[in-house]
Structure formats: structure tokens, C-alpha cells
């Protein structure tokens, strides 16, 4: 990958305004990847700004941003121009989880499964990686650049979060990145962020989930008509997947006039990314990995809960 990332560096070195954009409603892996990529670019005299659309929803992510002094701002805080360059990390427009901003998209760095890579000068999409953070680590490793402790700590958090503590979608590359980053990171801070990922206010969602969940054979299905943010859906998905009777989890919630979905899977015969794309065909969009995925229906008038439930169950259980 050295030649390819070097080409991206060449494209950016003479640009004045460069933005590193995460997917909408970023998680730990997205923010960590953007932060460390910004640091990587600095080694080549490239200044960049971190941005996102949507909201930062997890308190533990807010803590990570604060403790590690990550300067990331909502796109509304910038005056982006059409000629400004954008590098997208941990997402792509093809999966409909990245807002098409006014700037000129020049690169994509991602680890999600995509049907078609975006037509931009630089693409580094590795769906076999468990975390985008591991890709960014490799850039440092390939160029023999030492990773500062705060960036190493962020990447280690990103890997842990996206692989569910190295239990989901892990590749040898993720393990190698984890091992190297562990020796550099502030492990005490990393562990604190990983442990303290929910608050007392979140307990109501656990209660509602337990009250509402439906177990159909080895599939858990739960609908939150009163709302539950995307990141909390992911946490609850992992919670239900811990049940020995459950191999696949489908969670969905009404949020701000849209329907958010979060899927989790541990059955090798199923693929979350393919399942959500098929289930939402014609009414929404989705994507991700074999073992986890997310999706959205932007037009709530297209949503019929009984119909959507039926689509998923038919795809999984026939």
C-alpha cells in the first residue's frame, strides 16, 4: 500500500484546505482513524481539518475526544468551498452513510463491504480488516513513522470498539496493529474508555429492549417506536448477541423522522451487509460487514414495521 498512499500524499501536498470526513454519526473507530490520519499527513507538511455530519452520540466517544485533545468539528462550523479537498474515512457515499459535502472528494479509506468503489483518485477499501484504525496504523508502519501516544491510544480504542474487544471480524492485520499500538498507548486511559461506555440514563433502553425483544428461532428482533439512537442500538445489539440462543440481531428505531437499523451476527451462513441491503431494497439503504451492519430509511412514509420485519425473517429463516 506504500505506493498508493504516497500517491494520495502527492495529490494533497499543494492543497490549502483539506478535510478528513468521517461517516455520519461517527463512532470511535471513525474518529480515531481521522485523528491519526491527520497526524500522519502532518509528517508530510499537509494540514487538514476533521469533520462530520450528524451527531456524536456516545458519551465514551466524547470522553475520548476530550481526553486525547481531538479537534473535530461538525461541518456546520466550517466554511467549506467547492475546491477544498476531502478524504473520507471509515465510510463511503456508496453505502449512503456519508453526506455529499460541497468539497471535492479525492480519497476514500474504509473497511466496509461496498458494491462499487467510488470514482475518486485514491481508494483504499479493505473489508477483511476489522477496523479502519488498523489501516491507518499500517500507513505509519509502512513509512517507519512513530505514532504519538494520543493517536496510538485512539487507534487502540477504535480497534477494540469495532471488533468488540477482538471477538468480531478480526484479521491478522488487526492483531498486529493491536499488539504494536498497545506498547505505545496510554493503556489505563484506553481501558477506562472501553469500560465506561454507558451511563445510568441508558438503562431505560436496556429495559425497553428486554420488554420488547422477540426471539424467533435464533433471531432476535426489537423495534423502538419511541426512538433509540444509532450508537445505542449497536450496544444493545451486542448485548442480545451474548444470548446463547441468539445468532442474529435486528434492531430498529424511529429517530428524527427516519428509521435507523443495527444488525449483529455470529452465524457464518449469514452476512449482515447482504441481508440489510436486500431487506431495505427500494425503501432504504444499508451496509457494513458480515457480522455487523447498519441501515436507514430516510422517508418514513415508506416504512411499514410489519412488512420490514417480514422481509428480514424471510431472508434469514425462509
C-alpha positions as CSV (number, residue, x, y, z in Angstrom):
1,X,0.0,0.0,0.0
2,X,3.0,2.3,0.3
3,X,2.9,3.4,-3.3
4,X,-0.9,4.1,-3.2
5,X,-0.8,6.2,0.0
6,X,2.2,8.0,-1.4
7,X,0.1,9.0,-4.4
8,X,-2.5,10.4,-2.1
9,X,0.1,12.4,-0.3
10,X,1.4,13.8,-3.6
11,X,-2.2,14.9,-4.5
12,X,-2.6,16.7,-1.3
13,X,0.7,18.4,-0.7
14,X,0.0,21.5,-2.7
15,X,-3.6,21.9,-1.5
16,X,-4.5,24.6,1.0
17,X,-7.8,23.3,2.5
18,X,-8.1,19.6,3.2
19,X,-10.9,18.0,5.2
20,X,-10.9,14.5,6.6
21,X,-14.6,13.5,6.8
22,X,-15.9,10.5,8.9
23,X,-19.1,8.8,8.2
24,X,-22.2,10.4,9.6
25,X,-22.9,9.9,13.4
26,X,-19.2,8.8,13.9
27,X,-18.1,6.1,16.2
28,X,-14.8,5.6,18.0
29,X,-13.1,3.9,15.0
30,X,-14.1,6.7,12.6
31,X,-12.9,9.5,14.9
32,X,-9.7,7.6,15.8
33,X,-8.9,6.9,12.1
34,X,-9.5,10.5,11.1
35,X,-7.4,11.8,14.0
36,X,-4.4,9.5,13.3
37,X,-4.6,10.2,9.6
38,X,-4.4,13.9,10.3
39,X,-1.3,13.2,12.3
40,X,0.1,11.0,9.5
41,X,-0.4,13.8,7.0
42,X,1.4,16.3,9.2
43,X,4.6,14.3,8.7
44,X,4.4,15.4,5.0
45,X,3.6,19.0,5.6
46,X,-0.1,18.5,5.0
47,X,-2.5,20.4,7.2
48,X,-6.1,19.0,7.5
49,X,-9.3,19.5,9.4
50,X,-11.6,16.8,10.9
51,X,-15.3,17.0,10.3
52,X,-18.5,15.0,10.3
53,X,-22.2,15.3,9.7
54,X,-24.9,14.2,12.2
55,X,-24.2,14.0,15.9
56,X,-21.6,12.4,18.2
57,X,-23.9,10.3,20.3
58,X,-21.8,8.2,22.7
59,X,-20.6,9.7,25.9
60,X,-17.5,7.5,25.8
61,X,-16.6,8.9,22.4
62,X,-17.0,12.4,23.7
63,X,-14.6,11.4,26.6
64,X,-12.1,10.0,24.0
65,X,-12.2,13.3,22.0
66,X,-11.8,15.4,25.2
67,X,-9.0,13.3,26.9
68,X,-7.0,12.9,23.7
69,X,-7.5,16.5,22.5
70,X,-9.0,15.6,19.2
71,X,-10.0,18.7,17.3
72,X,-13.1,17.5,15.3
73,X,-16.0,19.8,14.4
74,X,-19.4,19.5,12.8
75,X,-19.4,20.5,9.1
76,X,-21.6,23.5,10.0
77,X,-18.7,25.0,11.9
78,X,-16.6,25.2,8.7
79,X,-16.9,27.4,5.6
80,X,-16.1,24.7,3.1
81,X,-15.6,25.6,-0.6
82,X,-16.1,23.6,-3.7
83,X,-12.4,23.5,-4.4
84,X,-11.5,22.2,-1.0
85,X,-10.3,18.5,-0.9
86,X,-12.0,15.8,1.1
87,X,-10.7,12.4,2.2
88,X,-13.4,10.1,3.7
89,X,-12.5,7.6,6.4
90,X,-14.5,4.7,7.7
91,X,-17.3,5.1,5.3
92,X,-18.2,5.9,1.7
93,X,-21.1,7.5,-0.2
94,X,-21.9,4.2,-1.9
95,X,-23.1,2.9,1.5
96,X,-25.2,6.1,2.0
97,X,-23.7,6.8,5.4
98,X,-21.6,9.8,4.3
99,X,-23.1,13.2,3.4
100,X,-22.1,14.5,0.0
101,X,-20.4,17.8,1.0
102,X,-19.7,20.7,-1.3
103,X,-15.9,20.0,-1.4
104,X,-14.0,17.8,-3.9
105,X,-13.8,14.2,-2.7
106,X,-10.3,13.0,-3.5
107,X,-9.9,9.8,-1.5
108,X,-11.7,7.0,0.5
109,X,-10.2,4.9,3.2
110,X,-12.6,2.3,4.5
111,X,-13.1,-1.3,5.7
112,X,-16.7,-1.9,5.0
113,X,-18.1,-4.0,2.1
114,X,-19.1,-1.9,-0.8
115,X,-20.7,-2.9,-4.1
116,X,-18.7,-0.4,-6.1
117,X,-15.7,1.7,-5.1
118,X,-16.2,5.5,-5.5
119,X,-14.7,7.1,-8.6
120,X,-12.0,9.1,-6.9
121,X,-8.3,9.3,-7.4
122,X,-7.5,7.3,-4.3
123,X,-9.3,4.2,-2.9
124,X,-8.1,2.0,-0.1
125,X,-11.0,-0.2,0.9
126,X,-10.2,-3.4,2.9
127,X,-13.3,-5.3,4.0
128,X,-11.2,-8.0,5.5
129,X,-10.0,-5.6,8.2
130,X,-12.0,-5.4,11.4
131,X,-11.3,-1.7,12.0
132,X,-10.4,1.3,9.8
133,X,-7.9,2.2,12.6
134,X,-5.8,-0.8,11.6
135,X,-5.5,0.6,8.1
136,X,-4.2,3.9,9.4
137,X,-1.8,2.1,11.6
138,X,-0.3,0.4,8.6
139,X,0.4,3.8,6.9
140,X,2.6,4.7,9.9
141,X,4.2,1.2,9.9
142,X,5.0,1.2,6.2
143,X,6.7,4.6,6.4
144,X,8.5,3.9,9.7
145,X,6.8,6.8,11.4
146,X,6.4,6.7,15.2
147,X,2.8,7.1,16.4
148,X,2.3,9.7,19.2
149,X,0.8,8.2,22.3
150,X,-2.5,10.1,22.0
151,X,-3.0,8.8,18.4
152,X,-1.9,5.3,19.3
153,X,-4.4,5.3,22.2
154,X,-7.2,6.5,19.9
155,X,-6.4,3.8,17.3
156,X,-6.3,1.1,20.0
157,X,-9.8,2.2,21.2
158,X,-11.0,2.2,17.6
159,X,-9.8,-1.4,17.1
160,X,-11.3,-2.6,20.3
161,X,-14.7,-1.0,19.7
162,X,-15.1,-2.1,16.1
163,X,-14.0,-5.7,16.8
164,X,-15.9,-5.9,20.1
165,X,-12.6,-6.5,22.0
166,X,-11.1,-8.6,19.3
167,X,-14.1,-11.0,19.1
168,X,-15.7,-9.9,15.8
169,X,-14.3,-9.7,12.3
170,X,-10.7,-9.7,13.4
171,X,-7.9,-10.1,10.8
172,X,-4.2,-10.8,11.4
173,X,-3.6,-7.2,10.4
174,X,-5.8,-6.1,13.3
175,X,-3.9,-8.3,15.8
176,X,-0.6,-6.9,14.6
177,X,-1.8,-3.3,14.8
178,X,-3.3,-4.0,18.3
179,X,0.0,-5.5,19.5
180,X,2.1,-2.6,18.3
181,X,-0.3,0.1,19.5
182,X,-0.6,-1.5,22.9
183,X,3.1,-0.8,23.7
184,X,2.7,2.9,22.8
185,X,-0.8,3.7,24.1
186,X,-1.9,5.1,27.5
187,X,-3.5,1.7,28.3
188,X,-5.0,2.9,31.5
189,X,-7.0,5.6,29.6
190,X,-7.9,3.1,26.8
191,X,-9.3,0.7,29.3
192,X,-11.3,3.4,31.1
193,X,-12.9,4.4,27.8
194,X,-13.7,0.8,26.9
195,X,-15.2,0.0,30.3
196,X,-17.3,3.2,30.8
197,X,-19.3,3.2,27.6
198,X,-22.8,3.6,29.0
199,X,-24.4,5.8,31.6
200,X,-27.3,5.5,34.1
201,X,-29.6,7.2,31.6
202,X,-29.0,4.4,29.1
203,X,-30.6,1.8,31.4
204,X,-34.1,2.7,30.2
205,X,-33.1,1.4,26.7
206,X,-32.0,-1.9,28.2
207,X,-35.3,-2.2,30.0
208,X,-37.3,-1.3,26.9
209,X,-35.2,-3.7,24.8
210,X,-35.8,-6.6,27.2
211,X,-39.5,-5.9,27.3
212,X,-39.9,-5.6,23.6
213,X,-37.5,-8.2,22.1
214,X,-38.9,-11.0,20.1
215,X,-36.8,-14.2,19.7
216,X,-37.7,-16.1,16.6
217,X,-35.7,-19.4,16.5
218,X,-32.1,-18.0,16.7
219,X,-33.0,-14.4,15.6
220,X,-33.6,-11.5,18.0
221,X,-35.8,-8.7,16.7
222,X,-36.6,-5.5,18.5
223,X,-38.4,-2.3,17.4
224,X,-38.2,1.0,19.3
225,X,-41.1,3.1,18.2
226,X,-40.2,5.9,20.7
227,X,-36.6,6.1,19.5
228,X,-33.1,4.9,20.3
229,X,-30.0,6.4,18.8
230,X,-27.9,4.5,16.3
231,X,-24.9,4.0,18.6
232,X,-27.1,2.7,21.5
233,X,-28.7,0.3,19.0
234,X,-25.2,-1.1,18.4
235,X,-24.6,-1.6,22.1
236,X,-27.9,-3.3,22.5
237,X,-27.2,-5.5,19.5
238,X,-24.0,-6.8,21.2
239,X,-26.0,-7.3,24.4
240,X,-28.6,-9.6,22.7
241,X,-25.9,-11.4,20.7
242,X,-24.4,-12.5,24.0
243,X,-27.5,-14.8,24.5
244,X,-26.6,-18.4,23.7
245,X,-29.9,-18.9,21.9
246,X,-29.3,-15.9,19.5
247,X,-27.1,-15.8,16.4
248,X,-28.6,-12.8,14.6
249,X,-29.9,-9.5,16.0
250,X,-32.1,-6.9,14.2
251,X,-32.8,-3.7,16.0
252,X,-34.6,-0.7,14.5
253,X,-35.8,2.7,15.9
254,X,-37.7,5.8,14.9
255,X,-35.3,8.7,15.1
256,X,-36.0,12.2,13.9
257,X,-38.5,11.2,11.2
258,X,-36.2,8.4,9.9
259,X,-35.7,4.7,10.7
260,X,-32.3,3.5,11.9
261,X,-31.2,-0.1,11.8
262,X,-28.5,-2.0,13.5
263,X,-27.6,-5.7,12.8
264,X,-25.3,-8.1,14.6
265,X,-24.4,-11.7,13.5
266,X,-22.3,-14.7,14.5
267,X,-23.7,-17.3,12.1
268,X,-21.2,-17.9,9.2
269,X,-24.0,-18.8,6.9
270,X,-25.4,-15.2,7.0
271,X,-23.9,-11.8,6.1
272,X,-25.2,-8.7,7.8
273,X,-24.2,-6.4,4.9
274,X,-26.0,-8.5,2.3
275,X,-29.1,-9.1,4.5
276,X,-29.7,-5.4,5.2
277,X,-29.2,-4.4,1.6
278,X,-31.7,-7.0,0.5
279,X,-34.2,-6.2,3.3
280,X,-34.2,-2.4,2.6
281,X,-34.1,-2.6,-1.2
282,X,-36.4,0.0,-2.6
283,X,-37.1,1.7,0.7
284,X,-33.8,2.5,2.3
285,X,-30.0,1.8,2.3
286,X,-27.6,-0.2,4.4
287,X,-24.1,-1.7,4.5
288,X,-21.3,-2.9,6.8
289,X,-19.7,-6.3,7.4
290,X,-20.6,-9.9,7.6
291,X,-21.0,-9.7,11.3
292,X,-22.4,-6.2,11.8
293,X,-24.2,-3.6,9.7
294,X,-26.3,-0.5,9.8
295,X,-29.0,1.0,7.7
296,X,-31.6,3.7,7.3
297,X,-35.0,4.5,5.8
298,X,-34.9,8.3,5.2
299,X,-38.5,8.5,4.1
300,X,-40.6,7.3,7.0
301,X,-43.7,7.1,4.7
302,X,-42.0,4.0,3.1
303,X,-41.8,2.3,6.5
304,X,-44.2,-0.4,7.5
305,X,-42.9,-2.2,10.6
306,X,-44.8,-5.4,9.9
307,X,-43.5,-5.5,6.3
308,X,-39.9,-4.8,7.3
309,X,-40.0,-7.4,10.0
310,X,-41.3,-9.9,7.4
311,X,-38.6,-9.1,5.0
312,X,-35.8,-9.8,7.5
313,X,-37.4,-13.0,8.8
314,X,-38.0,-14.3,5.2
315,X,-34.4,-13.6,4.2
316,X,-33.0,-15.3,7.3
317,X,-35.4,-18.2,8.1
318,X,-37.3,-18.6,4.8
